[in-house]
Amino acid sequence: MDETGKADSVNKPAEEDFEALLEQGMGDPAVFDPGDKIEAVVTQVTQDWTFIDFGGKADGYIGTNEFMDGEAQITVREGDTLEAFFLPSPRHPMRFTTRLTMETAGSDALTDHLENAYQSGIPLDGVIEKEIKGGFAVKIGGNLRVFCPYSQMAIHKTADPAQYIGQSLTFKIIQFEKGGRNVVVSHRVILEEQREEAKKALRKTLHEGTTATGAITSIASFGAFVDIGGLEGLIPISEISWGRVEDIHDHLRIGQEVDVVAKSLDWENDKFSFSLKETRTDPWENVPASYPEGSLHTGTVARLAPFGAFVTLEPGVDGLLHISELGKEKHIHHPKEVLAENQAVEVKISRLDVKQKRLSLELPTKDLQQSDAYQKYVAQNQSPGSMGTLGDLLRARMDRMDEKKKP
């Protein structure tokens, strides 16, 4: 009690615990950026904490030691108006509160609380100001500038780092030296945490055979990586198209949105594979009707092997022209002696195996080549400037080979 018989405003709340004080007038927490300047009115003063009302639904608090004079006397009273700065601080063990400081932003007090954010893993908002050597200068806590390396800005490297300039993003402090002399922050950590949460949700709904939508994140010689929203997996080159893929860039580009089918999901080892071609019609569904045995077709030599030539009739539909077919008139050691890749050839379907997805091809016989039907087929399919049928070309090439062998 003081001389007037009234309770001392400093000592009265000592009988109340900290949590009870927070219950007074506590509403939804207000949202501020570190370093924001706030005008507030003092509502309660204790030996440890000074409570203030800054016009929102929630109260804040400041350490009472900030109001101590040289003689350890408290200089603030209920009803006083003051200006304070918002600080990032760990969640109070009893309840969320908004902590402030009387010190200017960027001061030792702010630095101390940035260290608390580092120790507790608390995210902070920051603005990317400019590019500097090795990364970006980021402003947090009013005027405090910190460093974010290129590698810590995003999960995937970008070709245009300047796109981040001026953006306001969330960061976590990943390196902090005493006194705040060297503070390194990461936005990538935030993104990875978000991916982990999304992956947990996907695990409940994504199964092998499920179709999902994603975006291409990178392309390699063996396939393309796709992100389906929190989970990244590989589309092997063999699963990109039903046809032969020579250059993946001819089929996909980074950032392209695609539908894929989940092929393999190894959650324990974080390995996932997808198929793009299975979202599209398999051309072999129409092969029996389009390529019956005995029918004639024009194809393109796709690949030469010691045992024969693979001929593409349409994307995703290849047949084998065996070397024995090529060497009927004269023995050859390799198809390259008479054929070249990308060469157009006329072939006949000799055998069709739909179950194994195999087409065996042969050359039109001499009798067939002399028939009116075959001549009509050649006239309709032979390109301008062509030197004749495949049989004609083979005979001409073999004749040249014989000429070279003569003494």
VEXVEXLO-603098 format. One record per residue (C-alpha): residue in one letter; chain; x, y, z. Coordinates in nm, 2 decimals. Layout:
BEGIN
{"A", "A", {X, Y, Z}};
...
END
This chain:
BEGIN
{"M", "A", {0.00, 0.00, 0.00}};
{"D", "A", {0.12, 0.36, -0.07}};
{"E", "A", {0.06, 0.67, 0.15}};
{"T", "A", {-0.28, 0.71, 0.00}};
{"G", "A", {-0.38, 0.36, 0.09}};
{"K", "A", {-0.40, 0.25, -0.27}};
{"A", "A", {-0.22, -0.06, -0.40}};
{"D", "A", {0.11, 0.00, -0.57}};
{"S", "A", {0.06, -0.06, -0.94}};
{"V", "A", {0.40, -0.21, -0.97}};
{"N", "A", {0.36, -0.46, -0.69}};
{"K", "A", {-0.01, -0.55, -0.72}};
{"P", "A", {0.02, -0.79, -1.01}};
{"A", "A", {0.30, -0.98, -0.84}};
{"E", "A", {0.03, -1.20, -0.68}};
{"E", "A", {-0.09, -1.29, -1.03}};
{"D", "A", {0.10, -1.53, -1.25}};
{"F", "A", {0.21, -1.45, -1.60}};
{"E", "A", {-0.05, -1.66, -1.77}};
{"A", "A", {-0.34, -1.49, -1.58}};
{"L", "A", {-0.22, -1.15, -1.70}};
{"L", "A", {-0.21, -1.27, -2.06}};
{"E", "A", {-0.58, -1.38, -2.03}};
{"Q", "A", {-0.68, -1.02, -1.97}};
{"G", "A", {-0.81, -0.88, -2.30}};
{"M", "A", {-0.63, -1.14, -2.51}};
{"G", "A", {-0.79, -1.19, -2.85}};
{"D", "A", {-0.66, -1.30, -3.18}};
{"P", "A", {-0.29, -1.22, -3.22}};
{"A", "A", {-0.21, -0.92, -3.44}};
{"V", "A", {0.04, -0.97, -3.73}};
{"F", "A", {0.35, -0.75, -3.77}};
{"D", "A", {0.68, -0.77, -3.95}};
{"P", "A", {1.00, -0.77, -3.74}};
{"G", "A", {1.10, -0.41, -3.68}};
{"D", "A", {0.76, -0.26, -3.73}};
{"K", "A", {0.71, 0.06, -3.52}};
{"I", "A", {0.40, 0.05, -3.31}};
{"E", "A", {0.23, 0.32, -3.09}};
{"A", "A", {0.09, 0.16, -2.78}};
{"V", "A", {-0.06, 0.24, -2.44}};
{"V", "A", {0.07, 0.08, -2.11}};
{"T", "A", {-0.20, -0.13, -1.94}};
{"Q", "A", {-0.01, -0.31, -1.67}};
{"V", "A", {0.33, -0.30, -1.51}};
{"T", "A", {0.50, -0.58, -1.32}};
{"Q", "A", {0.86, -0.63, -1.20}};
{"D", "A", {0.93, -0.85, -1.51}};
{"W", "A", {0.69, -0.74, -1.78}};
{"T", "A", {0.51, -0.43, -1.90}};
{"F", "A", {0.18, -0.50, -2.08}};
{"I", "A", {0.06, -0.27, -2.36}};
{"D", "A", {-0.24, -0.22, -2.58}};
{"F", "A", {-0.15, -0.13, -2.94}};
{"G", "A", {-0.50, -0.09, -3.07}};
{"G", "A", {-0.56, -0.44, -3.19}};
{"K", "A", {-0.74, -0.73, -3.04}};
{"A", "A", {-0.43, -0.86, -2.87}};
{"D", "A", {-0.20, -0.71, -2.61}};
{"G", "A", {0.17, -0.71, -2.62}};
{"Y", "A", {0.45, -0.70, -2.37}};
{"I", "A", {0.79, -0.55, -2.31}};
{"G", "A", {1.05, -0.65, -2.06}};
{"T", "A", {1.02, -0.41, -1.77}};
{"N", "A", {1.40, -0.39, -1.75}};
{"E", "A", {1.38, -0.17, -2.06}};
{"F", "A", {1.21, 0.10, -1.84}};
{"M", "A", {1.46, 0.09, -1.56}};
{"D", "A", {1.67, 0.41, -1.49}};
{"G", "A", {2.02, 0.43, -1.35}};
{"E", "A", {1.89, 0.36, -1.00}};
{"A", "A", {1.68, 0.06, -1.11}};
{"Q", "A", {1.36, 0.25, -1.08}};
{"I", "A", {1.07, 0.18, -1.32}};
{"T", "A", {1.00, 0.49, -1.53}};
{"V", "A", {0.67, 0.38, -1.70}};
{"R", "A", {0.32, 0.39, -1.56}};
{"E", "A", {-0.02, 0.27, -1.66}};
{"G", "A", {-0.18, 0.49, -1.92}};
{"D", "A", {0.16, 0.61, -2.06}};
{"T", "A", {0.18, 0.62, -2.45}};
{"L", "A", {0.50, 0.49, -2.60}};
{"E", "A", {0.65, 0.38, -2.93}};
{"A", "A", {0.79, 0.03, -2.95}};
{"F", "A", {0.92, -0.21, -3.22}};
{"F", "A", {0.79, -0.56, -3.29}};
{"L", "A", {1.03, -0.85, -3.23}};
{"P", "A", {1.02, -1.21, -3.35}};
{"S", "A", {1.03, -1.42, -3.04}};
{"P", "A", {0.97, -1.78, -2.95}};
{"R", "A", {0.62, -1.89, -2.86}};
{"H", "A", {0.57, -1.83, -2.49}};
{"P", "A", {0.54, -2.16, -2.30}};
{"M", "A", {0.20, -2.07, -2.17}};
{"R", "A", {0.05, -1.88, -2.47}};
{"F", "A", {0.13, -1.69, -2.78}};
{"T", "A", {0.20, -1.32, -2.71}};
{"T", "A", {0.34, -1.03, -2.91}};
{"R", "A", {0.67, -0.92, -2.78}};
{"L", "A", {0.80, -0.57, -2.85}};
{"T", "A", {1.11, -0.36, -2.76}};
{"M", "A", {1.18, 0.00, -2.69}};
{"E", "A", {1.51, -0.03, -2.88}};
{"T", "A", {1.54, 0.08, -3.24}};
{"A", "A", {1.52, -0.19, -3.51}};
{"G", "A", {1.86, -0.34, -3.58}};
{"S", "A", {1.98, -0.28, -3.23}};
{"D", "A", {2.14, -0.53, -2.99}};
{"A", "A", {1.80, -0.62, -2.86}};
{"L", "A", {1.67, -0.71, -3.20}};
{"T", "A", {1.99, -0.90, -3.27}};
{"D", "A", {1.93, -1.10, -2.95}};
{"H", "A", {1.59, -1.20, -3.06}};
{"L", "A", {1.71, -1.29, -3.41}};
{"E", "A", {1.94, -1.53, -3.23}};
{"N", "A", {1.64, -1.67, -3.05}};
{"A", "A", {1.47, -1.71, -3.39}};
{"Y", "A", {1.78, -1.90, -3.51}};
{"Q", "A", {1.79, -2.13, -3.20}};
{"S", "A", {1.42, -2.20, -3.22}};
{"G", "A", {1.38, -2.23, -3.59}};
{"I", "A", {1.13, -1.95, -3.62}};
{"P", "A", {1.05, -1.82, -3.97}};
{"L", "A", {1.10, -1.45, -4.05}};
{"D", "A", {0.97, -1.24, -4.34}};
{"G", "A", {1.22, -1.06, -4.55}};
{"V", "A", {1.25, -0.86, -4.87}};
{"I", "A", {1.51, -0.94, -5.13}};
{"E", "A", {1.69, -0.62, -5.20}};
{"K", "A", {1.95, -0.70, -5.46}};
{"E", "A", {2.20, -0.95, -5.59}};
{"I", "A", {2.54, -0.96, -5.44}};
{"K", "A", {2.84, -1.20, -5.48}};
{"G", "A", {2.72, -1.55, -5.43}};
{"G", "A", {2.35, -1.47, -5.36}};
{"F", "A", {2.12, -1.20, -5.23}};
{"A", "A", {2.10, -0.92, -4.98}};
{"V", "A", {1.78, -0.97, -4.78}};
{"K", "A", {1.64, -0.71, -4.54}};
{"I", "A", {1.47, -0.83, -4.22}};
{"G", "A", {1.38, -0.67, -3.89}};
{"G", "A", {1.35, -0.32, -4.02}};
{"N", "A", {1.70, -0.23, -4.14}};
{"L", "A", {1.89, -0.55, -4.06}};
{"R", "A", {2.05, -0.70, -4.38}};
{"V", "A", {2.13, -1.06, -4.40}};
{"F", "A", {2.27, -1.29, -4.67}};
{"C", "A", {2.09, -1.57, -4.87}};
{"P", "A", {2.31, -1.78, -5.10}};
{"Y", "A", {2.18, -1.87, -5.44}};
{"S", "A", {2.16, -2.23, -5.34}};
{"Q", "A", {1.92, -2.14, -5.05}};
{"M", "A", {1.67, -1.94, -5.24}};
{"A", "A", {1.49, -2.23, -5.42}};
{"I", "A", {1.49, -2.60, -5.45}};
{"H", "A", {1.59, -2.59, -5.82}};
{"K", "A", {1.84, -2.35, -5.97}};
{"T", "A", {1.69, -2.07, -6.18}};
{"A", "A", {1.83, -1.92, -6.49}};
{"D", "A", {1.71, -1.58, -6.39}};
{"P", "A", {1.80, -1.49, -6.03}};
{"A", "A", {1.69, -1.13, -6.09}};
{"Q", "A", {1.33, -1.25, -6.07}};
{"Y", "A", {1.35, -1.26, -5.69}};
{"I", "A", {1.45, -0.89, -5.65}};
{"G", "A", {1.18, -0.70, -5.46}};
{"Q", "A", {0.99, -1.02, -5.35}};
{"S", "A", {0.88, -1.06, -4.99}};
{"L", "A", {0.95, -1.42, -4.88}};
{"T", "A", {0.97, -1.62, -4.56}};
{"F", "A", {1.32, -1.73, -4.44}};
{"K", "A", {1.48, -1.93, -4.17}};
{"I", "A", {1.82, -1.84, -4.02}};
{"I", "A", {2.06, -2.12, -4.09}};
{"Q", "A", {2.38, -1.95, -3.97}};
{"F", "A", {2.42, -1.69, -3.69}};
{"E", "A", {2.74, -1.56, -3.54}};
{"K", "A", {2.74, -1.38, -3.21}};
{"G", "A", {2.65, -1.01, -3.24}};
{"G", "A", {2.47, -1.08, -3.57}};
{"R", "A", {2.79, -1.01, -3.77}};
{"N", "A", {2.72, -1.30, -4.00}};
{"V", "A", {2.36, -1.40, -4.05}};
{"V", "A", {2.27, -1.64, -4.33}};
{"V", "A", {1.91, -1.72, -4.42}};
{"S", "A", {1.74, -1.98, -4.63}};
{"H", "A", {1.41, -1.98, -4.82}};
{"R", "A", {1.48, -2.32, -4.95}};
{"V", "A", {1.44, -2.47, -4.60}};
{"I", "A", {1.08, -2.33, -4.59}};
{"L", "A", {1.00, -2.48, -4.93}};
{"E", "A", {1.14, -2.82, -4.83}};
{"E", "A", {0.93, -2.82, -4.52}};
{"Q", "A", {0.62, -2.74, -4.73}};
{"R", "A", {0.71, -3.02, -4.96}};
{"E", "A", {0.74, -3.27, -4.68}};
{"E", "A", {0.39, -3.17, -4.56}};
{"A", "A", {0.25, -3.21, -4.91}};
{"K", "A", {0.43, -3.54, -4.95}};
{"K", "A", {0.26, -3.67, -4.63}};
{"A", "A", {-0.08, -3.58, -4.77}};
{"L", "A", {0.00, -3.74, -5.11}};
{"R", "A", {0.10, -4.07, -4.95}};
{"K", "A", {-0.27, -4.11, -4.85}};
{"T", "A", {-0.40, -4.07, -5.20}};
{"L", "A", {-0.13, -4.15, -5.45}};
{"H", "A", {-0.09, -4.52, -5.55}};
{"E", "A", {0.07, -4.71, -5.84}};
{"G", "A", {-0.15, -4.66, -6.14}};
{"T", "A", {-0.29, -4.32, -6.02}};
{"T", "A", {-0.29, -4.04, -6.27}};
{"A", "A", {-0.15, -3.70, -6.14}};
{"T", "A", {-0.07, -3.36, -6.29}};
{"G", "A", {0.27, -3.21, -6.24}};
{"A", "A", {0.53, -2.98, -6.40}};
{"I", "A", {0.86, -3.07, -6.55}};
{"T", "A", {1.15, -2.94, -6.33}};
{"S", "A", {1.46, -3.07, -6.51}};
{"I", "A", {1.57, -3.28, -6.81}};
{"A", "A", {1.86, -3.52, -6.82}};
{"S", "A", {1.98, -3.76, -7.09}};
{"F", "A", {1.81, -4.06, -6.91}};
{"G", "A", {1.47, -3.89, -6.85}};
{"A", "A", {1.28, -3.59, -6.71}};
{"F", "A", {1.19, -3.50, -6.35}};
{"V", "A", {0.84, -3.40, -6.27}};
{"D", "A", {0.70, -3.24, -5.95}};
{"I", "A", {0.34, -3.34, -5.88}};
{"G", "A", {0.30, -3.09, -5.59}};
{"G", "A", {0.53, -3.18, -5.31}};
{"L", "A", {0.67, -3.50, -5.46}};
{"E", "A", {0.93, -3.52, -5.74}};
{"G", "A", {1.00, -3.82, -5.95}};
{"L", "A", {1.16, -3.94, -6.27}};
{"I", "A", {1.00, -4.01, -6.60}};
{"P", "A", {1.25, -4.25, -6.76}};
{"I", "A", {1.32, -4.19, -7.13}};
{"S", "A", {1.14, -4.51, -7.21}};
{"E", "A", {0.82, -4.38, -7.05}};
{"I", "A", {0.81, -4.05, -7.24}};
{"S", "A", {0.66, -4.17, -7.57}};
{"W", "A", {0.54, -4.48, -7.73}};
{"G", "A", {0.78, -4.41, -8.01}};
{"R", "A", {1.16, -4.39, -8.00}};
{"V", "A", {1.29, -4.08, -7.82}};
{"E", "A", {1.62, -3.94, -7.95}};
{"D", "A", {1.62, -3.61, -7.77}};
{"I", "A", {1.39, -3.55, -7.47}};
{"H", "A", {1.39, -3.17, -7.54}};
{"D", "A", {1.19, -3.25, -7.86}};
{"H", "A", {0.91, -3.38, -7.64}};
{"L", "A", {0.93, -3.18, -7.31}};
{"R", "A", {1.04, -2.85, -7.17}};
{"I", "A", {1.11, -2.72, -6.82}};
{"G", "A", {0.79, -2.58, -6.66}};
{"Q", "A", {0.56, -2.78, -6.89}};
{"E", "A", {0.25, -2.92, -6.72}};
{"V", "A", {0.19, -3.29, -6.79}};
{"D", "A", {-0.03, -3.57, -6.68}};
{"V", "A", {0.16, -3.88, -6.56}};
{"V", "A", {0.08, -4.22, -6.42}};
{"A", "A", {0.26, -4.34, -6.11}};
{"K", "A", {0.47, -4.65, -6.19}};
{"S", "A", {0.68, -4.70, -5.88}};
{"L", "A", {0.65, -4.54, -5.54}};
{"D", "A", {0.93, -4.61, -5.29}};
{"W", "A", {0.84, -4.39, -5.00}};
{"E", "A", {1.11, -4.53, -4.77}};
{"N", "A", {1.39, -4.44, -5.01}};
{"D", "A", {1.22, -4.14, -5.16}};
{"K", "A", {1.24, -4.27, -5.51}};
{"F", "A", {0.94, -4.23, -5.75}};
{"S", "A", {0.89, -4.30, -6.12}};
{"F", "A", {0.62, -4.20, -6.35}};
{"S", "A", {0.50, -4.26, -6.71}};
{"L", "A", {0.39, -4.00, -6.95}};
{"K", "A", {0.32, -4.23, -7.24}};
{"E", "A", {0.06, -4.43, -7.05}};
{"T", "A", {-0.16, -4.12, -7.04}};
{"R", "A", {-0.18, -4.14, -7.42}};
{"T", "A", {-0.33, -4.40, -7.65}};
{"D", "A", {-0.11, -4.70, -7.72}};
{"P", "A", {-0.07, -4.71, -8.10}};
{"W", "A", {-0.06, -5.09, -8.09}};
{"E", "A", {-0.43, -5.09, -8.02}};
{"N", "A", {-0.49, -5.01, -8.39}};
{"V", "A", {-0.21, -5.23, -8.53}};
{"P", "A", {-0.42, -5.54, -8.62}};
{"A", "A", {-0.65, -5.32, -8.83}};
{"S", "A", {-0.38, -5.10, -8.98}};
{"Y", "A", {-0.11, -5.36, -9.04}};
{"P", "A", {-0.26, -5.70, -9.12}};
{"E", "A", {-0.03, -5.98, -9.24}};
{"G", "A", {0.04, -5.95, -9.61}};
{"S", "A", {-0.02, -5.57, -9.63}};
{"L", "A", {0.24, -5.34, -9.79}};
{"H", "A", {0.37, -5.03, -9.62}};
{"T", "A", {0.64, -4.76, -9.65}};
{"G", "A", {0.85, -4.71, -9.34}};
{"T", "A", {1.17, -4.54, -9.22}};
{"V", "A", {1.49, -4.72, -9.11}};
{"A", "A", {1.51, -4.63, -8.74}};
{"R", "A", {1.81, -4.84, -8.63}};
{"L", "A", {2.06, -5.09, -8.77}};
{"A", "A", {2.17, -5.39, -8.57}};
{"P", "A", {2.39, -5.69, -8.67}};
{"F", "A", {2.08, -5.91, -8.71}};
{"G", "A", {1.87, -5.67, -8.91}};
{"A", "A", {1.70, -5.33, -8.95}};
{"F", "A", {1.43, -5.18, -8.73}};
{"V", "A", {1.17, -5.00, -8.95}};
{"T", "A", {0.93, -4.74, -8.81}};
{"L", "A", {0.59, -4.76, -8.97}};
{"E", "A", {0.44, -4.49, -8.74}};
{"P", "A", {0.55, -4.35, -8.40}};
{"G", "A", {0.55, -4.63, -8.15}};
{"V", "A", {0.51, -4.91, -8.42}};
{"D", "A", {0.84, -5.07, -8.54}};
{"G", "A", {0.90, -5.39, -8.73}};
{"L", "A", {1.21, -5.59, -8.79}};
{"L", "A", {1.35, -5.65, -9.13}};
{"H", "A", {1.58, -5.94, -9.07}};
{"I", "A", {1.93, -5.95, -9.23}};
{"S", "A", {1.83, -6.27, -9.41}};
{"E", "A", {1.57, -6.07, -9.60}};
{"L", "A", {1.83, -5.81, -9.70}};
{"G", "A", {2.08, -6.08, -9.81}};
{"K", "A", {1.85, -6.30, -10.01}};
{"E", "A", {2.02, -6.22, -10.35}};
{"K", "A", {2.37, -6.19, -10.21}};
{"H", "A", {2.51, -6.26, -9.86}};
{"I", "A", {2.59, -5.95, -9.65}};
{"H", "A", {2.76, -5.92, -9.31}};
{"H", "A", {2.57, -5.62, -9.17}};
{"P", "A", {2.26, -5.43, -9.28}};
{"K", "A", {2.46, -5.11, -9.30}};
{"E", "A", {2.61, -5.25, -9.62}};
{"V", "A", {2.28, -5.19, -9.80}};
{"L", "A", {2.08, -4.96, -9.58}};
{"A", "A", {2.12, -4.63, -9.39}};
{"E", "A", {1.93, -4.49, -9.10}};
{"N", "A", {1.64, -4.26, -9.19}};
{"Q", "A", {1.61, -4.43, -9.53}};
{"A", "A", {1.26, -4.49, -9.66}};
{"V", "A", {1.19, -4.85, -9.74}};
{"E", "A", {0.89, -5.05, -9.88}};
{"V", "A", {0.81, -5.36, -9.68}};
{"K", "A", {0.55, -5.63, -9.64}};
{"I", "A", {0.40, -5.75, -9.31}};
{"S", "A", {0.50, -6.12, -9.29}};
{"R", "A", {0.40, -6.19, -8.92}};
{"L", "A", {0.21, -6.00, -8.65}};
{"D", "A", {0.23, -6.08, -8.28}};
{"V", "A", {0.00, -5.84, -8.10}};
{"K", "A", {0.06, -5.99, -7.75}};
{"Q", "A", {0.44, -5.95, -7.78}};
{"K", "A", {0.40, -5.63, -7.99}};
{"R", "A", {0.62, -5.76, -8.27}};
{"L", "A", {0.60, -5.71, -8.64}};
{"S", "A", {0.82, -5.92, -8.87}};
{"L", "A", {0.89, -5.76, -9.21}};
{"E", "A", {1.01, -5.89, -9.55}};
{"L", "A", {1.09, -5.74, -9.88}};
{"P", "A", {0.83, -5.77, -10.16}};
{"T", "A", {0.92, -6.07, -10.38}};
{"K", "A", {1.02, -6.03, -10.75}};
{"D", "A", {0.68, -6.17, -10.85}};
{"L", "A", {0.50, -5.93, -10.63}};
{"Q", "A", {0.72, -5.64, -10.75}};
{"Q", "A", {0.61, -5.72, -11.11}};
{"S", "A", {0.24, -5.73, -11.03}};
{"D", "A", {0.01, -5.44, -11.13}};
{"A", "A", {-0.10, -5.40, -10.77}};
{"Y", "A", {0.25, -5.35, -10.65}};
{"Q", "A", {0.34, -5.11, -10.93}};
{"K", "A", {0.03, -4.91, -10.83}};
{"Y", "A", {0.14, -4.91, -10.47}};
{"V", "A", {0.49, -4.79, -10.56}};
{"A", "A", {0.35, -4.51, -10.78}};
{"Q", "A", {0.14, -4.39, -10.49}};
{"N", "A", {0.41, -4.41, -10.22}};
{"Q", "A", {0.74, -4.35, -10.40}};
{"S", "A", {0.87, -4.00, -10.32}};
{"P", "A", {0.98, -3.76, -10.61}};
{"G", "A", {1.33, -3.82, -10.71}};
{"S", "A", {1.33, -4.18, -10.57}};
{"M", "A", {1.57, -4.42, -10.74}};
{"G", "A", {1.32, -4.71, -10.73}};
{"T", "A", {1.21, -4.98, -10.49}};
{"L", "A", {1.41, -5.12, -10.20}};
{"G", "A", {1.48, -5.42, -10.41}};
{"D", "A", {1.61, -5.20, -10.69}};
{"L", "A", {1.83, -5.01, -10.45}};
{"L", "A", {1.97, -5.33, -10.30}};
{"R", "A", {2.06, -5.48, -10.64}};
{"A", "A", {2.22, -5.15, -10.75}};
{"R", "A", {2.43, -5.13, -10.43}};
{"M", "A", {2.54, -5.50, -10.46}};
{"D", "A", {2.63, -5.45, -10.82}};
{"R", "A", {2.86, -5.16, -10.71}};
{"M", "A", {3.01, -5.38, -10.45}};
{"D", "A", {3.09, -5.64, -10.70}};
{"E", "A", {3.24, -5.39, -10.93}};
{"K", "A", {3.48, -5.27, -10.66}};
{"K", "A", {3.59, -5.63, -10.59}};
{"K", "A", {3.69, -5.69, -10.96}};
{"P", "A", {4.07, -5.66, -11.02}};
END
